[in-house]
Amino acid sequence: MKTTKDHDERIANMTFSSVYPHYVAKVEKKGRTIEELHQVISWLTGFKAHDLQRLIENNATFEQFFAEATVNPNASLITGSICGYRVEEIETPLTQQVRYLDKLVDELAKGRKMEKILRAP
């Protein structure tokens, strides 16, 4: 699926610190924990809690965030729709990675089992 250049630029320049509190609120509202959120983020990116804190403090954009990340090789197993886009069809790699993260947070908030979220065999 093609996204527009403006859409991709807006996502690339969005800061992780501006979105992170929304992730926390979303999962906590549904009875999940920050630790579970960090586990999901770590699975996708390789970041530990102290890495996330540093990225938040430095106001890292999603472009910087994913430039430092080691994206899980199984990330391509993440499928489905988020924000009106099928994540597996997004052509811009950075936009796709951000939507992968959104999709995992959404699955966590919806109560999906952790082993399913982390695409365990």
NORCORDA-V84517 format. One record per residue. N is the residue number from 1. RES is the residue in one letter. SS is DSSP state (alpha for helix, beta for strand, coil for the rest). PHI is phi in whole degrees, -180 to 180 (* if undefined). NEAR is the number of other C-alpha atoms within 12 Angstrom. Layout:
{{N,RES,SS,PHI,NEAR} {N,RES,SS,PHI,NEAR}}
//
This chain:
{{1,M,coil,*,16} {2,K,coil,-84,18} {3,T,coil,-108,24} {4,T,coil,-81,14} {5,K,alpha,-60,14} {6,D,alpha,-62,12} {7,H,alpha,-61,17} {8,D,alpha,-64,24} {9,E,alpha,-66,18} {10,R,alpha,-62,18} {11,I,alpha,-68,30} {12,A,alpha,-60,27} {13,N,alpha,-91,24} {14,M,coil,-69,25} {15,T,beta,-88,25} {16,F,alpha,-60,32} {17,S,alpha,-64,24} {18,S,alpha,-80,20} {19,V,alpha,-99,24} {20,Y,alpha,-52,29} {21,P,alpha,-60,18} {22,H,alpha,-71,19} {23,Y,alpha,-61,31} {24,V,alpha,-60,28} {25,A,alpha,-60,20} {26,K,alpha,-62,25} {27,V,alpha,-75,29} {28,E,alpha,-67,22} {29,K,alpha,-60,18} {30,K,coil,-99,20} {31,G,coil,86,18} {32,R,coil,-97,27} {33,T,coil,-111,22} {34,I,alpha,-63,27} {35,E,alpha,-61,18} {36,E,alpha,-66,29} {37,L,alpha,-59,39} {38,H,alpha,-64,30} {39,Q,alpha,-62,26} {40,V,alpha,-66,41} {41,I,alpha,-63,40} {42,S,alpha,-63,27} {43,W,alpha,-59,30} {44,L,alpha,-74,35} {45,T,alpha,-112,31} {46,G,coil,85,24} {47,F,coil,-76,26} {48,K,coil,-97,21} {49,A,alpha,-57,21} {50,H,alpha,-68,13} {51,D,alpha,-66,21} {52,L,alpha,-62,29} {53,Q,alpha,-61,18} {54,R,alpha,-63,17} {55,L,alpha,-64,28} {56,I,alpha,-66,23} {57,E,alpha,-62,16} {58,N,coil,-88,17} {59,N,coil,50,21} {60,A,coil,-64,27} {61,T,beta,-74,27} {62,F,alpha,-64,36} {63,E,alpha,-63,27} {64,Q,alpha,-68,22} {65,F,alpha,-56,35} {66,F,alpha,-79,34} {67,A,alpha,-66,20} {68,E,alpha,-87,18} {69,A,coil,-74,27} {70,T,coil,-109,19} {71,V,coil,-67,26} {72,N,coil,-57,23} {73,P,alpha,-63,16} {74,N,alpha,-90,19} {75,A,alpha,-59,31} {76,S,alpha,-65,22} {77,L,alpha,-77,20} {78,I,coil,-77,33} {79,T,coil,-134,25} {80,G,coil,119,22} {81,S,beta,-105,21} {82,I,beta,-146,25} {83,C,coil,54,18} {84,G,coil,81,14} {85,Y,beta,-120,22} {86,R,beta,-82,22} {87,V,alpha,-60,32} {88,E,alpha,-73,24} {89,E,alpha,-103,23} {90,I,coil,-72,29} {91,E,coil,-88,19} {92,T,coil,-83,23} {93,P,alpha,-55,26} {94,L,alpha,-65,31} {95,T,alpha,-60,36} {96,Q,alpha,-63,37} {97,Q,alpha,-64,39} {98,V,alpha,-64,41} {99,R,alpha,-69,37} {100,Y,alpha,-59,40} {101,L,alpha,-61,42} {102,D,alpha,-58,38} {103,K,alpha,-65,34} {104,L,alpha,-64,43} {105,V,alpha,-63,42} {106,D,alpha,-62,32} {107,E,alpha,-63,32} {108,L,alpha,-62,36} {109,A,alpha,-65,29} {110,K,coil,-82,19} {111,G,coil,88,23} {112,R,coil,-63,22} {113,K,coil,-66,17} {114,M,alpha,-57,24} {115,E,alpha,-64,17} {116,K,alpha,-74,16} {117,I,alpha,-60,33} {118,L,coil,-85,32} {119,R,coil,52,22} {120,A,coil,-73,13} {121,P,coil,-68,8}}
//
